[in-house]
Amino acid sequence: MTQRITHALIGYDPNTDRQAVAFRVPEGRDGAVKRLVAIPEDDPDAVFSYDLEPAQARDIAGLIGAGPLDPALVYYLEPYAEAPAGA
């Protein structure tokens, strides 16, 4: 079985380095999110973690319906492996 890479907008508390929020990127929105982040050609599946500028994080949140973001957090686009359906 092959795992599929999906993504999430993750917010970390800069004082503790702990994850504070996570918003899954819905299926069908990955392409638009990757374009907003300008994923480099050598990482077409975006398997690395990408730190986001505040404007990028806000744009992604709007695109995926995450609502307003906490400006005190530091945001990243992070991949995770999703098990195939029925696994």
Secondary structure, DSSP 4 states (H G I P E B T S, - for coil): -PPEEEEEEEEEETTTTEEEEEEEPPTT-HHHHHHHHT--TT-TT--S-EE--HHHHHHHHHHHT-----TTSEEEEEEEEEPPTT-
